[in-house]
Amino acid sequence: MGITPNAVTWFGALGVVVSSLYFYPRGDFFLGTVIICVFALSDLFDGTMARISQRGASRWGGFLDSTIDRITDSAILIGIAIYLINKNDPLVILVLVTLVSGTLVPYIRAKAESFGIVCSGGLAERTERLVISLLAIGLDGLGLHFALAAGMWLLALLGLVTVFQRLLIVKKAVG
């Protein structure tokens, strides 16, 4: 069909970012989450498309996908943070902790791998964090207003634990 895996990556990313920054600051948590989930499915397809294509997976495609993951994950949390800031909700602090730890987890892995250290794993990797955040946001949108706070507390805790787990992995590897 002429659609490249990288085009699928860009399409999904644009959809997630625009939806996150449009729906979440307005408080449209359920509809926003449904639409974001549809666009996030592209993340499942782009890698599979690359592997089964005649060209195969490329280093550029892997790098692009990883970079786009950081952008989309951040956009989701930024959309929620904007909403919470507008409501003067102190929960925004946990969202920011989650945002930073969610960026540190893959950074630590990438930096460790640049030293030749395998540093995957930890309590909560990207998929788990993404599922928890979208579930908490979506449930809040359905009227379970404790879900957002519970999800952000859980994400902040899991993110910090995962950061420290990965730091320990690197510390042990370098002596």
N, C-alpha and C positions, 0 to 999 in steps of 0.2 A: 504493500500500500504506500510505500515511500515515507512512512513515518519513522523517524529514528528514535532510539531510546532516549537520547538527549532532548529531543523535542517533547517527548512525554514527560520527562523530568521538569522541563521548563513550564509546560502547560499546567501540571499539577501544582508546582510551586507557586505560580502566579495566582492560581485559584485559591490556594490555602492562604496566601498572604493577603490578597484582596478581601476574601471572606472574613478572615480574622480581624482585619482592621476596619471592616465595615460593620459587621454584625455585633461583635463583642463589645466595642465601646458604646453601642446603643442599648446593650442589655438583652439583645436577641440571642440568648445562649443556646436554646434548643435548635432553632432553625440554623443558626450559624454552625453549630456542631455537626448537624446532618450534612450540610453542604461541604464543610471542611473534610468530613470523612469520605465523601465521594471523591473529592480532589486528591485526598491522601492516598487513595487506592492506586494512583499512578505510581507511587513509590514501590508498590508491589510489582507492577508491570514493567517498569523501565529496566530493572536488573535482569528479569527473566527474558525480556526481549533481547537484551544485549547478549546474554549467554547462548540463546538459540539462533541468533542471527549468523549469517555466514562470516561476518567480520569478527564476531565474538566480543566479549567484554573488553573495554579499553581502559587504560590507566586514566585517561582524561575523563571518561564517563564515570569511573569510580570516584575520582576526585570531585567532579561536578556534583554527583549525587550526595556525597558527604557534606559538601559545602552548602548545598541547597537544603539538606536536612537541618543544618544549624539555623538557616534563615527562616524556614517554616516553623520550626519549634519555637523560635524567638518571637515570631509574629503572633502566634497563638497567645503566648504569655503577655506580650506587649498589649494586645487587644484587651485582655482581661485587666491588666494594670491600668490602662487608660480609664476603663469603666470604674475601677475601684478608686482611682485618684479623684475622678469627678464626683464620687459619692463620699469622699473623705473617709474611706474605709481603711482601717489599719491593716487589713489583710493584704494590702498591696506590698507590705514589707516581705511577707512570705512568698509572694509571687516573684518579687525581685531576687530573693534568695534562690528560688527555684530556677529562675532564668540564669543566674550566674553559675550555679552548680551544674545545670544542664549544659552549659557551654564548657565548663571545666572538665567534665567527664571525658568527652571526646578529645579535648586538647591534651589532656594528660596521656591518653592512649597514643595519640599521634606523636607527641614529643618523645615518649618512651620508645616507640617504634623507630624513631629517627636515631636512637642510640642502640638499636638492635634488641630491644627488650619487648617481649610479648606482654601486653598489658590490657587484655580484654577481661570481661567479667566484672564482677561487682554486684552489689545487691540490686541495682536498678539501672539497666541499660536503656537505650533510647526507646525501644518498643514499649517497654513497661511504663516508662515515664509518659509517653505519648498517650497510651491507653488510659492511664489514670487521670491525666489532665482532661482529656476529652470526655471521659465518663463523668468526672466531677462537674465539669462545666455544663454538659448536657443535662445531667440530673437536676442541677440548680435551675436550668431553664424549664424543667418540668414541675418546678415548685418545691423540690427538696432542697431548700435553701441552706441547710447545713452541709450539703454535699460539696459545695465549692470550698468552704473553709476546711472541711475534713480532707478533701483531696489536696489542697495546697499545703496543709500541715504535713500530710504523708509525703508529698513530693519533695518538700524542703528537707525533711528528715532523710528520706531515701537518697536524695541527691548528695547531701553532705556525707552520709555514710559511704556512698560509692566513691566520692572524691577521696576520702581518707583511705579506703581500701586500695584504690589505685596508687595513691601516694606510697602506701606501704609496699606494694608490689615493686615499685621502682626503687624504693629505698633498699629493699632486700637484694634486688638484682645488682645494684651498684656498690653495695657493701657499705 
